[in-house]
Amino acid sequence: MAYRKLKIILDADDVLLDCNGYALSLLSAKDGKRYSKQDITGWGILGSAVDERMQFFNEESFYRTQPALPGAEEFFSAVKEKAEVFIMTAVYPEFMGYRIARLMELFPDLDPSNIIMGQRKDLLNADIMLDDRIDNLLASNCTLPVLFRQPWNGSATGLCRVSNYSEFLTIIDFLNGDKSEISLIPKVVCIVGPSGSRKQELADAICQNPLFEKVRTYTTSRSARAHSNVIEMNYFGFCVDNHEFLEHTHYNGECYGTKSADIERILRAGRHAVVVMDISGCMAVYNRYPGRCHIYYINRNMRSCVVSILEKKGLSKDQLADRIMALSLEQKNMLLADSIINIDMGIASAANTIMSDMA
């Protein structure tokens, strides 16, 4: 896509503007209680005390004073240098004028003609859409829908996700063709692909070569014990709080993480570190190891992926359904790969291709 300027759609609330956090701060000032965004575990009415924040969404003063999220103004300027930027936002009709005025006040270099008001984000076409609402992205016609992580969207499956503005800027650079040259060795080999694409088998085949070592991830999923270290949820939370994970994510109700120390140990030993993760994890590794990270997307016939998913043991019907439904979304992530490997040519052949690349 580097031959033209990318078109990017940014959501406003909880992507650029502090919405739920600001509403909770107003609620706390009103009733003297303390609230946390972590308590907002889903979209809409939850039947808990945090629902009271919604009263402020009906007040003019909320839209007049709503602050930008930390770093949002610098982020917007950085995106504008790399792409054509649009902001699409939905508020009640009587507050639209206040929302536009506030956006122009906080982001003075925003072209007012690039502000789009409305809820029907499925009608728009662009290269990338960044949003915190899962439903908007699932219905999106954009080439690459990207989820901005917030406490209420942790159940997302298959979507490319970012935890901060830096990770999103890296995605833009990838699509613009501005990638770090692979120059340092040993390297980190990131293997990504949809469920059922035989990623783990490929990683195991590569690591038969003593120059490669597989990074075992940590998970709360007991069905993944063959390829990961299974830990309890409390310990997983401890590792997150102590920043032991280079990246961590939720997938089908389970938690997965990769420890920086494990990758560092392999690299110090002079071996290539092979890690299987989702595309969001790959972006985190790429940011941590510029110049020595290569992302391989494993492509496989979709029917074969479905068959492999159905054959997995230990998964509930809901988990099986979620993995199958996510297949088409995960295919979009190949846009962010350095190389695409067709696994249908055979595990041995695919492994040899990757090992030759790393030589």
Secondary structure, 3 states (H helix, E strand, C coil): CCCCCEEEEEECECCCECCHHHHHHHHHHHHCCCCCHHHCCCCCCCCCHHHHHHHHHHCHHHHHHCCECCCHHHHHHHHHHHEEEEEEECCCHHHHHHHHHHHHHHCCCCCHHHEEECCCHHHCCCCEEEECCHHHHHCCCCCEEEEECCHHHCCCCCCEEECCHHHHHHHHHHHCCCCCCCCCCCCEEEEECCCCCCHHHHHHHHCCCCCEEECCEEECCHHHCCCEEECCHHHHHHHHHCCCEEEEEEECCEEEEEEHHHHHHHHHCCCEEEEECCHHHHHHHHHHCCCCEEEEEEECCHHHHHHHHHHCCCCCHHHHHHHHHCHHHHHHHHHHCCEEEEHHHCHHHHHHHHHHHHC
